[in-house]
Amino acid sequence: MAVRKNIVTDAASRQKYVQGTLALKAQFTGVTTSTLGIPGPNRQVSTWDRFVAWHSAVMGVAHSRPIFLPWHRMMLRTLEQLMQQALNDPNFGLPYWDWAADGQLSNAAQLSAPVWSNNCMGTASSAPGPYTLVAFPIRLASNNAGMLVQVNRPLQRTRGAGVQGMPNPSLPKKASTAAALATLPYDAAPWNRNSTGFRNRVEGWNPPNDLHNLVHIWVGGDMLPASSPNDPVFYLNHCNEDRIWEAWMVRNGRNYLPTSTTPGGPAGQRLNDPLASPFGPSVTSAQVLNISSAYTYDTLTV
């Protein structure tokens, strides 16, 4: 069974994750840009780039809504299984980045934290570490209108630069993760960015730009738009989000809202509504609440 470990402290997980990302980036299975309805020349789309297209397609459904955590759990598990096949290692577990530990550092020290070493995610703003233009070209990306288009350029980051209205942010602090763990219930009406509850808190809308959202903002570059799965850091972020969710469920019970009978529960977001995947059969939020038979985390201390 897979054990998901801290990418900074576990060298084997770190090396295999880099190897796996490069393998899926170079893996083509016959899917093309025309198949996916992406304008421009008809080109093959790698397995890695298919996840970019998938995430972009569901941006308005799987974010700022109750299924944010179940949907991304399904996405992570799908990638993990494909990496296991590519690495010929059925016990490989996606690593996580404990960004709250780095958030305890000064803003300057966060930029030189171990996750940005060249044997991990790399230090440069483009073509970092192992993710050079030759080995890891960005082929699909969101344009200014939010549409997915074909490109050919290096991976880009603007670490610590922030965005307009939020310059030079810090990564999330441990106090924020602790506050999220103490937040109940899982979600609540109106089931969006204005909701109270754990899901909205851990996604980062309440308070604004905290936890998950803040990590995307802090890394910047390709981590900002709907095509953010271009950056391998995307999965490190979401594995940590998934770890926090697992810690919350161990503490508060494997509870999800809205259930199938919750008044006003929006269609597609309820406990037993299907979550579709282009890589296999759909699952429901109910089916992913307990994943202990598929993977565990080395620690749930957040």
C-alpha positions as a Python dict, from the first residue, in 0.01 Angstrom:
ca = {
    (1, 'M'): (0, 0, 0),
    (2, 'A'): (117, 352, -79),
    (3, 'V'): (242, 575, 201),
    (4, 'R'): (250, 944, 117),
    (5, 'K'): (556, 1107, 268),
    (6, 'N'): (706, 1452, 315),
    (7, 'I'): (899, 1537, -4),
    (8, 'V'): (1155, 1738, 193),
    (9, 'T'): (1245, 1467, 444),
    (10, 'D'): (1208, 1152, 233),
    (11, 'A'): (1472, 1126, -39),
    (12, 'A'): (1325, 817, -206),
    (13, 'S'): (982, 978, -245),
    (14, 'R'): (1143, 1295, -376),
    (15, 'Q'): (1350, 1113, -639),
    (16, 'K'): (1062, 893, -753),
    (17, 'Y'): (823, 1187, -779),
    (18, 'V'): (1062, 1377, -1005),
    (19, 'Q'): (1114, 1062, -1210),
    (20, 'G'): (740, 1001, -1232),
    (21, 'T'): (654, 1355, -1338),
    (22, 'L'): (907, 1342, -1621),
    (23, 'A'): (782, 998, -1729),
    (24, 'L'): (418, 1107, -1755),
    (25, 'K'): (522, 1427, -1932),
    (26, 'A'): (681, 1211, -2200),
    (27, 'Q'): (401, 951, -2214),
    (28, 'F'): (161, 971, -2510),
    (29, 'T'): (-139, 740, -2544),
    (30, 'G'): (-308, 870, -2859),
    (31, 'V'): (-509, 1157, -2711),
    (32, 'T'): (-474, 1473, -2918),
    (33, 'T'): (-559, 1841, -2892),
    (34, 'S'): (-841, 1781, -3139),
    (35, 'T'): (-975, 1504, -2916),
    (36, 'L'): (-989, 1753, -2629),
    (37, 'G'): (-1134, 2036, -2840),
    (38, 'I'): (-830, 2260, -2800),
    (39, 'P'): (-781, 2499, -3096),
    (40, 'G'): (-472, 2501, -3311),
    (41, 'P'): (-268, 2226, -3480),
    (42, 'N'): (-366, 1869, -3398),
    (43, 'R'): (-92, 1747, -3164),
    (44, 'Q'): (-61, 1456, -2926),
    (45, 'V'): (-125, 1534, -2560),
    (46, 'S'): (85, 1364, -2292),
    (47, 'T'): (-63, 1196, -1988),
    (48, 'W'): (67, 1481, -1770),
    (49, 'D'): (-91, 1744, -1997),
    (50, 'R'): (-426, 1560, -1993),
    (51, 'F'): (-448, 1642, -1622),
    (52, 'V'): (-400, 2010, -1709),
    (53, 'A'): (-692, 1988, -1952),
    (54, 'W'): (-906, 1796, -1701),
    (55, 'H'): (-853, 2048, -1423),
    (56, 'S'): (-918, 2340, -1658),
    (57, 'A'): (-1246, 2184, -1774),
    (58, 'V'): (-1390, 2149, -1422),
    (59, 'M'): (-1257, 2472, -1273),
    (60, 'G'): (-1603, 2616, -1213),
    (61, 'V'): (-1745, 2293, -1072),
    (62, 'A'): (-1472, 2149, -851),
    (63, 'H'): (-1364, 2474, -684),
    (64, 'S'): (-1543, 2701, -438),
    (65, 'R'): (-1789, 2415, -392),
    (66, 'P'): (-1829, 2115, -156),
    (67, 'I'): (-1664, 1865, -392),
    (68, 'F'): (-1338, 2063, -389),
    (69, 'L'): (-1169, 1809, -159),
    (70, 'P'): (-1331, 1485, -289),
    (71, 'W'): (-1271, 1580, -653),
    (72, 'H'): (-904, 1663, -595),
    (73, 'R'): (-865, 1342, -393),
    (74, 'M'): (-990, 1150, -697),
    (75, 'M'): (-750, 1344, -920),
    (76, 'L'): (-453, 1278, -691),
    (77, 'R'): (-529, 908, -665),
    (78, 'T'): (-560, 880, -1044),
    (79, 'L'): (-220, 1043, -1093),
    (80, 'E'): (-70, 827, -820),
    (81, 'Q'): (-188, 509, -990),
    (82, 'L'): (-52, 621, -1328),
    (83, 'M'): (283, 705, -1167),
    (84, 'Q'): (290, 364, -1000),
    (85, 'Q'): (256, 208, -1346),
    (86, 'A'): (520, 435, -1501),
    (87, 'L'): (764, 369, -1215),
    (88, 'N'): (676, -3, -1194),
    (89, 'D'): (624, 50, -822),
    (90, 'P'): (276, -38, -690),
    (91, 'N'): (367, 104, -349),
    (92, 'F'): (468, 451, -469),
    (93, 'G'): (285, 729, -285),
    (94, 'L'): (260, 1089, -400),
    (95, 'P'): (463, 1308, -163),
    (96, 'Y'): (330, 1620, 4),
    (97, 'W'): (486, 1957, 80),
    (98, 'D'): (425, 2075, 435),
    (99, 'W'): (407, 2439, 335),
    (100, 'A'): (296, 2550, 680),
    (101, 'A'): (635, 2439, 815),
    (102, 'D'): (802, 2665, 560),
    (103, 'G'): (550, 2936, 644),
    (104, 'Q'): (704, 2956, 990),
    (105, 'L'): (1024, 3086, 828),
    (106, 'S'): (1096, 3446, 739),
    (107, 'N'): (976, 3556, 395),
    (108, 'A'): (1335, 3554, 267),
    (109, 'A'): (1408, 3209, 410),
    (110, 'Q'): (1096, 3065, 247),
    (111, 'L'): (1258, 3127, -93),
    (112, 'S'): (1556, 2905, -6),
    (113, 'A'): (1364, 2631, 175),
    (114, 'P'): (1474, 2272, 84),
    (115, 'V'): (1175, 2209, -145),
    (116, 'W'): (1332, 2457, -391),
    (117, 'S'): (1664, 2276, -416),
    (118, 'N'): (1762, 2160, -764),
    (119, 'N'): (1715, 1794, -671),
    (120, 'C'): (1354, 1872, -584),
    (121, 'M'): (1138, 2145, -740),
    (122, 'G'): (1423, 2374, -845),
    (123, 'T'): (1520, 2732, -766),
    (124, 'A'): (1486, 2914, -1098),
    (125, 'S'): (1176, 3105, -1204),
    (126, 'S'): (1177, 2916, -1535),
    (127, 'A'): (1326, 2581, -1642),
    (128, 'P'): (1390, 2498, -1273),
    (129, 'G'): (1602, 2202, -1163),
    (130, 'P'): (1496, 1889, -1353),
    (131, 'Y'): (1208, 2070, -1523),
    (132, 'T'): (1393, 2215, -1818),
    (133, 'L'): (1221, 2320, -2140),
    (134, 'V'): (1355, 2010, -2315),
    (135, 'A'): (1242, 1764, -2046),
    (136, 'F'): (927, 1941, -1931),
    (137, 'P'): (778, 2178, -2191),
    (138, 'I'): (456, 2357, -2107),
    (139, 'R'): (225, 2267, -2395),
    (140, 'L'): (-121, 2375, -2272),
    (141, 'A'): (-194, 2685, -2064),
    (142, 'S'): (-477, 2923, -1981),
    (143, 'N'): (-478, 3246, -2183),
    (144, 'N'): (-593, 3586, -2054),
    (145, 'A'): (-954, 3490, -2129),
    (146, 'G'): (-923, 3173, -1923),
    (147, 'M'): (-930, 2948, -2229),
    (148, 'L'): (-688, 2658, -2271),
    (149, 'V'): (-452, 2714, -2564),
    (150, 'Q'): (-141, 2551, -2707),
    (151, 'V'): (195, 2696, -2607),
    (152, 'N'): (560, 2589, -2609),
    (153, 'R'): (761, 2745, -2327),
    (154, 'P'): (934, 2667, -1997),
    (155, 'L'): (760, 2620, -1665),
    (156, 'Q'): (723, 2956, -1490),
    (157, 'R'): (709, 3063, -1124),
    (158, 'T'): (723, 3399, -946),
    (159, 'R'): (780, 3266, -596),
    (160, 'G'): (700, 3516, -322),
    (161, 'A'): (615, 3800, -561),
    (162, 'G'): (242, 3784, -495),
    (163, 'V'): (-33, 3929, -712),
    (164, 'Q'): (-194, 4270, -738),
    (165, 'G'): (-334, 4367, -400),
    (166, 'M'): (-129, 4104, -221),
    (167, 'P'): (244, 4172, -270),
    (168, 'N'): (517, 3954, -121),
    (169, 'P'): (291, 3715, 72),
    (170, 'S'): (412, 3456, 317),
    (171, 'L'): (320, 3092, 289),
    (172, 'P'): (45, 2979, 530),
    (173, 'K'): (130, 2945, 898),
    (174, 'K'): (69, 2648, 1127),
    (175, 'A'): (-183, 2859, 1317),
    (176, 'S'): (-399, 2860, 1001),
    (177, 'T'): (-393, 2482, 965),
    (178, 'A'): (-478, 2444, 1334),
    (179, 'A'): (-771, 2681, 1293),
    (180, 'A'): (-897, 2482, 994),
    (181, 'L'): (-889, 2156, 1190),
    (182, 'A'): (-1112, 2314, 1454),
    (183, 'T'): (-1367, 2441, 1199),
    (184, 'L'): (-1709, 2271, 1174),
    (185, 'P'): (-1911, 2158, 986),
    (186, 'Y'): (-1755, 2027, 664),
    (187, 'D'): (-1954, 2277, 454),
    (188, 'A'): (-2271, 2483, 469),
    (189, 'A'): (-2514, 2682, 258),
    (190, 'P'): (-2483, 2874, 32),
    (191, 'W'): (-2223, 2612, -69),
    (192, 'N'): (-1979, 2859, -226),
    (193, 'R'): (-1703, 3107, -137),
    (194, 'N'): (-1930, 3269, 118),
    (195, 'S'): (-1986, 2948, 313),
    (196, 'T'): (-1864, 2886, 663),
    (197, 'G'): (-1716, 2546, 738),
    (198, 'F'): (-1401, 2345, 694),
    (199, 'R'): (-1404, 2315, 314),
    (200, 'N'): (-1417, 2687, 251),
    (201, 'R'): (-1158, 2751, 523),
    (202, 'V'): (-906, 2498, 391),
    (203, 'E'): (-964, 2601, 29),
    (204, 'G'): (-871, 2951, 130),
    (205, 'W'): (-1177, 3170, 84),
    (206, 'N'): (-1255, 3218, 453),
    (207, 'P'): (-1043, 3402, 556),
    (208, 'P'): (-951, 3529, 208),
    (209, 'N'): (-637, 3391, 40),
    (210, 'D'): (-532, 3149, 310),
    (211, 'L'): (-408, 2787, 299),
    (212, 'H'): (-460, 2632, -48),
    (213, 'N'): (-523, 2961, -229),
    (214, 'L'): (-226, 3131, -68),
    (215, 'V'): (10, 2854, -182),
    (216, 'H'): (-102, 2903, -542),
    (217, 'I'): (-51, 3279, -508),
    (218, 'W'): (288, 3245, -338),
    (219, 'V'): (430, 3006, -601),
    (220, 'G'): (278, 3217, -879),
    (221, 'G'): (344, 3183, -1250),
    (222, 'D'): (191, 2862, -1381),
    (223, 'M'): (35, 2794, -1040),
    (224, 'L'): (-208, 3086, -1077),
    (225, 'P'): (-449, 2994, -1362),
    (226, 'A'): (-682, 2698, -1417),
    (227, 'S'): (-393, 2521, -1593),
    (228, 'S'): (-202, 2508, -1262),
    (229, 'P'): (-145, 2127, -1278),
    (230, 'N'): (131, 2216, -1525),
    (231, 'D'): (353, 2271, -1219),
    (232, 'P'): (451, 1957, -1022),
    (233, 'V'): (417, 2173, -708),
    (234, 'F'): (40, 2166, -770),
    (235, 'Y'): (22, 1804, -656),
    (236, 'L'): (248, 1863, -356),
    (237, 'N'): (10, 2139, -249),
    (238, 'H'): (-301, 1928, -296),
    (239, 'C'): (-150, 1626, -123),
    (240, 'N'): (-96, 1847, 179),
    (241, 'E'): (-456, 1972, 148),
    (242, 'D'): (-570, 1609, 133),
    (243, 'R'): (-357, 1530, 439),
    (244, 'I'): (-520, 1815, 632),
    (245, 'W'): (-863, 1687, 527),
    (246, 'E'): (-770, 1337, 644),
    (247, 'A'): (-653, 1479, 978),
    (248, 'W'): (-984, 1670, 1006),
    (249, 'M'): (-1185, 1352, 943),
    (250, 'V'): (-985, 1151, 1196),
    (251, 'R'): (-1060, 1426, 1446),
    (252, 'N'): (-1421, 1507, 1354),
    (253, 'G'): (-1557, 1199, 1175),
    (254, 'R'): (-1590, 1113, 806),
    (255, 'N'): (-1867, 1364, 754),
    (256, 'Y'): (-1961, 1538, 431),
    (257, 'L'): (-2220, 1798, 346),
    (258, 'P'): (-2445, 1823, 156),
    (259, 'T'): (-2580, 1470, 184),
    (260, 'S'): (-2831, 1340, -69),
    (261, 'T'): (-3114, 1467, 152),
    (262, 'T'): (-2974, 1805, 264),
    (263, 'P'): (-3230, 2073, 171),
    (264, 'G'): (-3091, 2295, -101),
    (265, 'G'): (-2789, 2075, -163),
    (266, 'P'): (-2675, 2166, -517),
    (267, 'A'): (-2681, 1897, -784),
    (268, 'G'): (-2338, 1753, -856),
    (269, 'Q'): (-2211, 1848, -510),
    (270, 'R'): (-2405, 1601, -293),
    (271, 'L'): (-2260, 1302, -113),
    (272, 'N'): (-2367, 1042, -369),
    (273, 'D'): (-2342, 1248, -687),
    (274, 'P'): (-2090, 1112, -942),
    (275, 'L'): (-1749, 1273, -992),
    (276, 'A'): (-1654, 1205, -1353),
    (277, 'S'): (-1300, 1121, -1465),
    (278, 'P'): (-1155, 1094, -1818),
    (279, 'F'): (-927, 818, -1691),
    (280, 'G'): (-1186, 569, -1568),
    (281, 'P'): (-1523, 518, -1399),
    (282, 'S'): (-1679, 796, -1196),
    (283, 'V'): (-1680, 782, -817),
    (284, 'T'): (-1882, 966, -553),
    (285, 'S'): (-1772, 1177, -260),
    (286, 'A'): (-1903, 900, -35),
    (287, 'Q'): (-1663, 654, -197),
    (288, 'V'): (-1352, 863, -128),
    (289, 'L'): (-1419, 961, 232),
    (290, 'N'): (-1220, 661, 358),
    (291, 'I'): (-909, 591, 151),
    (292, 'S'): (-717, 386, 409),
    (293, 'S'): (-717, 79, 185),
    (294, 'A'): (-543, 274, -95),
    (295, 'Y'): (-292, 498, 84),
    (296, 'T'): (-198, 651, 417),
    (297, 'Y'): (16, 945, 525),
    (298, 'D'): (336, 914, 722),
    (299, 'T'): (191, 1163, 971),
    (300, 'L'): (-130, 1357, 1016),
    (301, 'T'): (37, 1614, 1238),
    (302, 'V'): (-19, 1943, 1059),
}
